[in-house]
Structures are given as structure tokens and as C-alpha cells.
Amino acid sequence: MAGKSKSATQNYNELRALTKKLLKEGKKKQRKGQDESEQLFEDDPRAAQEQDFGRVRKNSTYVFSRNILSDL
């Protein structure tokens, strides 16, 4: 049993180290490769000309839920 948990821990630690490495490399590429203006989202120019028709109803939604504190 102890051998299984040790290998699982080792696998977890290897995966964690790999994830950190990939995230660090991604941040470096992001800093070097792209300008901030390329990262911004640009809206479709056709969307500015759209007109919404119809009735808009804004009703608040309340979902009843019980928890431990509601019984006190």
C-alpha cells in the first residue's frame, strides 16, 4: 500500500512541476511575442449598427435553498 501512495505522490509532483514549467514558458512567450494591442478584443463593426427590437423583461430570480444556518 505504501508503494502505491509514494508513486502517486511522485506522479503528482512531476505533473505539478511540468505544469509550472509550461505556465512559465507561456508567460515568457506572451511577453515577448505579442503586443498588448493584439490581445484586446475588437467588436464586429456590424454589431454597432444592429438594433434590438422587442420587449425586455428584467425579473430578479430567487432560488430558495436551505442550509444549516436557516434552521437556527
MOPAC internal coordinates of N, CA, C and O (Angstrom, degrees):
PM7 1SCF
backbone

  N    0.0000 0     0.00 0     0.00 0    0    0    0
  C    1.4357 1     0.00 0     0.00 0    1    0    0
  C    1.5211 1   111.25 1     0.00 0    2    1    0
  O    1.2310 1   120.46 1   138.62 1    3    2    1
  N    1.3326 1   116.73 1   -41.38 1    3    2    1
  C    1.4576 1   119.98 1  -176.88 1    5    3    2
  C    1.5207 1   110.60 1   -65.14 1    6    5    3
  O    1.2310 1   120.13 1   146.80 1    7    6    5
  N    1.3495 1   117.36 1   -33.20 1    7    6    5
  C    1.4540 1   120.79 1   179.16 1    9    7    6
  C    1.5215 1   112.54 1   -64.76 1   10    9    7
  O    1.2310 1   120.72 1   142.65 1   11   10    9
  N    1.3256 1   116.23 1   -37.35 1   11   10    9
  C    1.4594 1   119.91 1   179.70 1   13   11   10
  C    1.5294 1   111.25 1   -65.35 1   14   13   11
  O    1.2310 1   120.59 1   133.79 1   15   14   13
  N    1.3136 1   116.48 1   -46.21 1   15   14   13
  C    1.4615 1   119.03 1  -177.52 1   17   15   14
  C    1.5264 1   110.71 1   -67.80 1   18   17   15
  O    1.2310 1   120.25 1   147.28 1   19   18   17
  N    1.3304 1   117.12 1   -32.72 1   19   18   17
  C    1.4593 1   119.86 1   178.41 1   21   19   18
  C    1.5311 1   110.56 1   -66.88 1   22   21   19
  O    1.2310 1   120.30 1   136.45 1   23   22   21
  N    1.3318 1   117.03 1   -43.55 1   23   22   21
  C    1.4571 1   118.97 1   179.19 1   25   23   22
  C    1.5219 1   110.91 1   -68.83 1   26   25   23
  O    1.2310 1   120.01 1   144.71 1   27   26   25
  N    1.3233 1   117.60 1   -35.29 1   27   26   25
  C    1.4565 1   120.55 1   177.01 1   29   27   26
  C    1.5234 1   109.91 1   -65.11 1   30   29   27
  O    1.2310 1   120.39 1   139.34 1   31   30   29
  N    1.3134 1   116.87 1   -40.66 1   31   30   29
  C    1.4629 1   120.89 1   177.68 1   33   31   30
  C    1.5148 1   110.52 1   -65.01 1   34   33   31
  O    1.2310 1   120.89 1   138.82 1   35   34   33
  N    1.3264 1   115.90 1   -41.18 1   35   34   33
  C    1.4590 1   120.30 1   179.19 1   37   35   34
  C    1.5329 1   110.28 1   -64.78 1   38   37   35
  O    1.2310 1   120.15 1   136.74 1   39   38   37
  N    1.3305 1   117.32 1   -43.26 1   39   38   37
  C    1.4666 1   120.74 1   177.45 1   41   39   38
  C    1.5234 1   111.20 1   -61.65 1   42   41   39
  O    1.2310 1   120.79 1   138.95 1   43   42   41
  N    1.3272 1   116.09 1   -41.05 1   43   42   41
  C    1.4545 1   120.58 1   179.31 1   45   43   42
  C    1.5303 1   110.42 1   -62.66 1   46   45   43
  O    1.2310 1   120.83 1   134.55 1   47   46   45
  N    1.3124 1   116.03 1   -45.45 1   47   46   45
  C    1.4628 1   119.93 1  -178.96 1   49   47   46
  C    1.5271 1   111.47 1   -65.59 1   50   49   47
  O    1.2310 1   119.76 1   142.02 1   51   50   49
  N    1.3250 1   118.07 1   -37.98 1   51   50   49
  C    1.4640 1   121.14 1   176.93 1   53   51   50
  C    1.5268 1   110.70 1   -65.02 1   54   53   51
  O    1.2310 1   120.71 1   136.97 1   55   54   53
  N    1.3195 1   116.25 1   -43.03 1   55   54   53
  C    1.4586 1   120.75 1   178.43 1   57   55   54
  C    1.5268 1   110.75 1   -64.00 1   58   57   55
  O    1.2310 1   120.65 1   139.35 1   59   58   57
  N    1.2967 1   116.36 1   -40.65 1   59   58   57
  C    1.4602 1   121.46 1   179.14 1   61   59   58
  C    1.5266 1   110.59 1   -63.59 1   62   61   59
  O    1.2310 1   120.03 1   135.83 1   63   62   61
  N    1.3278 1   117.55 1   -44.17 1   63   62   61
  C    1.4645 1   121.46 1   179.20 1   65   63   62
  C    1.5280 1   110.66 1   -64.45 1   66   65   63
  O    1.2310 1   120.13 1   138.57 1   67   66   65
  N    1.3295 1   117.35 1   -41.43 1   67   66   65
  C    1.4577 1   121.26 1   179.02 1   69   67   66
  C    1.5337 1   110.94 1   -64.02 1   70   69   67
  O    1.2310 1   120.66 1   138.25 1   71   70   69
  N    1.3231 1   116.35 1   -41.75 1   71   70   69
  C    1.4635 1   120.28 1   179.55 1   73   71   70
  C    1.5210 1   110.66 1   -62.92 1   74   73   71
  O    1.2310 1   120.41 1   135.73 1   75   74   73
  N    1.3280 1   116.82 1   -44.27 1   75   74   73
  C    1.4667 1   120.26 1   178.43 1   77   75   74
  C    1.5193 1   110.99 1   -61.20 1   78   77   75
  O    1.2310 1   120.75 1   138.81 1   79   78   77
  N    1.3229 1   116.17 1   -41.19 1   79   78   77
  C    1.4683 1   120.71 1  -179.82 1   81   79   78
  C    1.5300 1   110.24 1   -63.20 1   82   81   79
  O    1.2310 1   120.22 1   134.06 1   83   82   81
  N    1.3317 1   117.18 1   -45.94 1   83   82   81
  C    1.4600 1   120.85 1  -179.27 1   85   83   82
  C    1.5235 1   111.72 1   -64.69 1   86   85   83
  O    1.2310 1   120.22 1   140.26 1   87   86   85
  N    1.3202 1   117.19 1   -39.74 1   87   86   85
  C    1.4591 1   120.49 1   178.48 1   89   87   86
  C    1.5237 1   111.00 1   -65.02 1   90   89   87
  O    1.2310 1   120.80 1   139.76 1   91   90   89
  N    1.3266 1   116.08 1   -40.24 1   91   90   89
  C    1.4600 1   120.21 1   179.38 1   93   91   90
  C    1.5276 1   110.54 1   -65.00 1   94   93   91
  O    1.2310 1   120.15 1   137.42 1   95   94   93
  N    1.3344 1   117.32 1   -42.58 1   95   94   93
  C    1.4697 1   121.05 1   178.28 1   97   95   94
  C    1.5214 1   110.84 1   -64.89 1   98   97   95
  O    1.2310 1   120.18 1   141.54 1   99   98   97
  N    1.3222 1   117.26 1   -38.46 1   99   98   97
  C    1.4620 1   121.13 1   178.58 1  101   99   98
  C    1.5157 1   111.80 1   -63.43 1  102  101   99
  O    1.2310 1   120.48 1   141.13 1  103  102  101
  N    1.3341 1   116.69 1   -38.87 1  103  102  101
  C    1.4614 1   120.14 1   178.82 1  105  103  102
  C    1.5228 1   110.78 1   -67.16 1  106  105  103
  O    1.2310 1   120.57 1   141.20 1  107  106  105
  N    1.3359 1   116.52 1   -38.80 1  107  106  105
  C    1.4690 1   119.94 1   178.98 1  109  107  106
  C    1.5231 1   110.30 1   -63.82 1  110  109  107
  O    1.2310 1   120.38 1   135.59 1  111  110  109
  N    1.3345 1   116.88 1   -44.41 1  111  110  109
  C    1.4616 1   120.91 1   179.55 1  113  111  110
  C    1.5202 1   110.73 1   -63.30 1  114  113  111
  O    1.2310 1   121.11 1   141.64 1  115  114  113
  N    1.3135 1   115.48 1   -38.36 1  115  114  113
  C    1.4577 1   119.82 1  -178.32 1  117  115  114
  C    1.5247 1   110.25 1   -66.37 1  118  117  115
  O    1.2310 1   120.39 1   140.65 1  119  118  117
  N    1.3273 1   116.85 1   -39.35 1  119  118  117
  C    1.4517 1   120.20 1   179.66 1  121  119  118
  C    1.5238 1   111.48 1   -68.07 1  122  121  119
  O    1.2310 1   120.48 1   137.59 1  123  122  121
  N    1.3222 1   116.69 1   -42.41 1  123  122  121
  C    1.4602 1   121.26 1  -175.04 1  125  123  122
  C    1.5170 1   112.70 1   -80.19 1  126  125  123
  O    1.2310 1   120.19 1   134.41 1  127  126  125
  N    1.3156 1   117.24 1   -45.59 1  127  126  125
  C    1.4468 1   121.64 1  -166.85 1  129  127  126
  C    1.5105 1   116.93 1   -81.44 1  130  129  127
  O    1.2310 1   119.47 1   149.98 1  131  130  129
  N    1.3103 1   118.62 1   -30.02 1  131  130  129
  C    1.4603 1   118.91 1  -170.77 1  133  131  130
  C    1.5153 1   111.28 1  -121.85 1  134  133  131
  O    1.2310 1   121.90 1   -34.57 1  135  134  133
  N    1.2896 1   113.97 1   145.43 1  135  134  133
  C    1.4532 1   121.39 1   173.19 1  137  135  134
  C    1.5202 1   107.91 1   -85.30 1  138  137  135
  O    1.2310 1   119.80 1   -27.48 1  139  138  137
  N    1.3261 1   117.99 1   152.52 1  139  138  137
  C    1.4603 1   120.20 1  -179.22 1  141  139  138
  C    1.5217 1   112.33 1   -62.07 1  142  141  139
  O    1.2310 1   120.30 1   149.13 1  143  142  141
  N    1.3230 1   117.04 1   -30.87 1  143  142  141
  C    1.4556 1   119.38 1  -179.55 1  145  143  142
  C    1.5281 1   111.50 1   -67.56 1  146  145  143
  O    1.2310 1   119.94 1   154.74 1  147  146  145
  N    1.3317 1   117.72 1   -25.26 1  147  146  145
  C    1.4576 1   120.77 1   177.78 1  149  147  146
  C    1.5233 1   111.39 1   -75.24 1  150  149  147
  O    1.2310 1   120.15 1   157.51 1  151  150  149
  N    1.3120 1   117.32 1   -22.49 1  151  150  149
  C    1.4543 1   121.20 1  -177.22 1  153  151  150
  C    1.5254 1   112.15 1   -83.15 1  154  153  151
  O    1.2310 1   119.71 1   163.29 1  155  154  153
  N    1.3137 1   118.16 1   -16.71 1  155  154  153
  C    1.4578 1   120.65 1  -178.22 1  157  155  154
  C    1.5163 1   110.85 1   -76.30 1  158  157  155
  O    1.2310 1   121.19 1   -33.52 1  159  158  157
  N    1.3073 1   115.33 1   146.48 1  159  158  157
  C    1.4496 1   121.77 1   179.53 1  161  159  158
  C    1.5179 1   108.81 1   -86.20 1  162  161  159
  O    1.2310 1   120.35 1   -47.11 1  163  162  161
  N    1.3041 1   116.93 1   132.89 1  163  162  161
  C    1.4570 1   121.47 1   176.78 1  165  163  162
  C    1.5258 1   108.62 1  -110.21 1  166  165  163
  O    1.2310 1   121.29 1   -51.23 1  167  166  165
  N    1.3109 1   115.13 1   128.77 1  167  166  165
  C    1.4534 1   121.12 1  -178.70 1  169  167  166
  C    1.5286 1   110.00 1   -74.02 1  170  169  167
  O    1.2310 1   120.97 1   -29.42 1  171  170  169
  N    1.3051 1   115.74 1   150.58 1  171  170  169
  C    1.4593 1   121.58 1   177.80 1  173  171  170
  C    1.5303 1   108.97 1   -65.97 1  174  173  171
  O    1.2310 1   119.17 1   -51.07 1  175  174  173
  N    1.3208 1   119.19 1   128.93 1  175  174  173
  C    1.4626 1   120.56 1  -177.77 1  177  175  174
  C    1.5334 1   112.98 1   -61.51 1  178  177  175
  O    1.2310 1   120.19 1   154.59 1  179  178  177
  N    1.3100 1   117.24 1   -25.41 1  179  178  177
  C    1.4702 1   119.91 1   177.76 1  181  179  178
  C    1.5222 1   111.68 1   -67.43 1  182  181  179
  O    1.2310 1   120.33 1   154.93 1  183  182  181
  N    1.3378 1   116.97 1   -25.07 1  183  182  181
  C    1.4595 1   120.31 1  -177.53 1  185  183  182
  C    1.5254 1   111.41 1   -68.64 1  186  185  183
  O    1.2310 1   119.55 1   151.03 1  187  186  185
  N    1.3255 1   118.47 1   -28.97 1  187  186  185
  C    1.4631 1   121.44 1   179.34 1  189  187  186
  C    1.5229 1   110.77 1   -67.79 1  190  189  187
  O    1.2310 1   119.94 1   154.17 1  191  190  189
  N    1.3134 1   117.72 1   -25.83 1  191  190  189
  C    1.4581 1   121.40 1  -177.76 1  193  191  190
  C    1.5244 1   113.10 1   -92.44 1  194  193  191
  O    1.2310 1   120.14 1   171.87 1  195  194  193
  N    1.3301 1   117.34 1    -8.13 1  195  194  193
  C    1.4604 1   120.13 1  -179.05 1  197  195  194
  C    1.5208 1   110.68 1   -70.13 1  198  197  195
  O    1.2310 1   121.26 1   -33.47 1  199  198  197
  N    1.3007 1   115.19 1   146.53 1  199  198  197
  C    1.4572 1   120.81 1   174.75 1  201  199  198
  C    1.5218 1   108.17 1  -122.85 1  202  201  199
  O    1.2310 1   121.38 1   -47.43 1  203  202  201
  N    1.3074 1   114.97 1   132.57 1  203  202  201
  C    1.4618 1   120.01 1   178.31 1  205  203  202
  C    1.5178 1   109.21 1   -92.58 1  206  205  203
  O    1.2310 1   120.85 1   -49.53 1  207  206  205
  N    1.3129 1   115.98 1   130.47 1  207  206  205
  C    1.4480 1   121.60 1   179.54 1  209  207  206
  C    1.5182 1   109.02 1  -114.84 1  210  209  207
  O    1.2310 1   121.12 1   -25.95 1  211  210  209
  N    1.3046 1   115.47 1   154.05 1  211  210  209
  C    1.4532 1   119.86 1   174.74 1  213  211  210
  C    1.5088 1   112.13 1   110.45 1  214  213  211
  O    1.2310 1   121.67 1     0.49 1  215  214  213
  N    1.3088 1   114.42 1  -179.51 1  215  214  213
  C    1.4491 1   121.96 1  -177.22 1  217  215  214
  C    1.5232 1   109.46 1   -93.89 1  218  217  215
  O    1.2310 1   121.28 1   -42.09 1  219  218  217
  N    1.3080 1   115.16 1   137.91 1  219  218  217
  C    1.4584 1   120.85 1   177.34 1  221  219  218
  C    1.5129 1   107.69 1  -112.14 1  222  221  219
  O    1.2310 1   120.52 1   -55.30 1  223  222  221
  N    1.3065 1   116.62 1   124.70 1  223  222  221
  C    1.4548 1   121.16 1   179.04 1  225  223  222
  C    1.5159 1   108.37 1  -113.00 1  226  225  223
  O    1.2310 1   121.23 1   -54.25 1  227  226  225
  N    1.3018 1   115.25 1   125.75 1  227  226  225
  C    1.4618 1   120.41 1   178.30 1  229  227  226
  C    1.5157 1   108.21 1  -114.74 1  230  229  227
  O    1.2310 1   121.00 1   -85.54 1  231  230  229
  N    1.3146 1   115.69 1    94.46 1  231  230  229
  C    1.4570 1   121.38 1   178.03 1  233  231  230
  C    1.5235 1   108.37 1  -107.31 1  234  233  231
  O    1.2310 1   121.05 1   -46.14 1  235  234  233
  N    1.3114 1   115.59 1   133.86 1  235  234  233
  C    1.4564 1   118.09 1   177.68 1  237  235  234
  C    1.5303 1   108.81 1   -73.80 1  238  237  235
  O    1.2310 1   120.99 1   -31.29 1  239  238  237
  N    1.2950 1   115.71 1   148.71 1  239  238  237
  C    1.4506 1   121.63 1  -179.04 1  241  239  238
  C    1.5167 1   109.05 1  -113.85 1  242  241  239
  O    1.2310 1   120.49 1   -52.30 1  243  242  241
  N    1.3045 1   116.67 1   127.70 1  243  242  241
  C    1.4544 1   121.54 1   177.46 1  245  243  242
  C    1.5194 1   107.79 1  -120.88 1  246  245  243
  O    1.2310 1   121.19 1   -54.44 1  247  246  245
  N    1.3000 1   115.32 1   125.56 1  247  246  245
  C    1.4612 1   120.96 1   178.27 1  249  247  246
  C    1.5140 1   107.56 1  -108.82 1  250  249  247
  O    1.2310 1   120.72 1   -63.31 1  251  250  249
  N    1.3286 1   116.23 1   116.69 1  251  250  249
  C    1.4588 1   120.32 1   179.81 1  253  251  250
  C    1.5190 1   109.84 1   -72.20 1  254  253  251
  O    1.2310 1   121.50 1   -48.55 1  255  254  253
  N    1.3050 1   114.74 1   131.45 1  255  254  253
  C    1.4623 1   118.60 1   177.37 1  257  255  254
  C    1.5130 1   108.38 1  -141.15 1  258  257  255
  O    1.2310 1   121.33 1   -30.95 1  259  258  257
  N    1.2892 1   115.06 1   149.05 1  259  258  257
  C    1.4549 1   121.00 1   177.87 1  261  259  258
  C    1.5133 1   108.48 1  -109.58 1  262  261  259
  O    1.2310 1   121.38 1   -35.34 1  263  262  261
  N    1.3155 1   114.96 1   144.66 1  263  262  261
  C    1.4498 1   119.70 1   174.14 1  265  263  262
  C    1.5259 1   108.38 1  -142.55 1  266  265  263
  O    1.2310 1   120.47 1     3.29 1  267  266  265
  N    1.2721 1   116.71 1  -176.71 1  267  266  265
  C    1.4744 1   121.32 1  -176.15 1  269  267  266
  C    1.5152 1   110.90 1   -63.20 1  270  269  267
  O    1.2310 1   120.10 1   141.26 1  271  270  269
  N    1.3232 1   117.41 1   -38.74 1  271  270  269
  C    1.4547 1   120.92 1  -176.06 1  273  271  270
  C    1.5315 1   112.78 1   -72.88 1  274  273  271
  O    1.2310 1   119.69 1   156.77 1  275  274  273
  N    1.3109 1   118.20 1   -23.23 1  275  274  273
  C    1.4618 1   119.98 1  -179.12 1  277  275  274
  C    1.5299 1   112.10 1   -70.07 1  278  277  275
  O    1.2310 1   120.00 1   159.72 1  279  278  277
  N    1.3244 1   117.61 1   -20.28 1  279  278  277
  C    1.4613 1   120.90 1   179.42 1  281  279  278
  C    1.5135 1   112.55 1   -82.96 1  282  281  279
  O    1.2310 1   119.56 1   166.00 1  283  282  281
  N    1.3286 1   118.45 1   -14.00 1  283  282  281
  C    1.4749 1   121.41 1  -176.23 1  285  283  282
  C    1.4838 1   112.04 1   -78.52 1  286  285  283
  O    1.2310 1   120.10 1   180.00 1  287  286  285

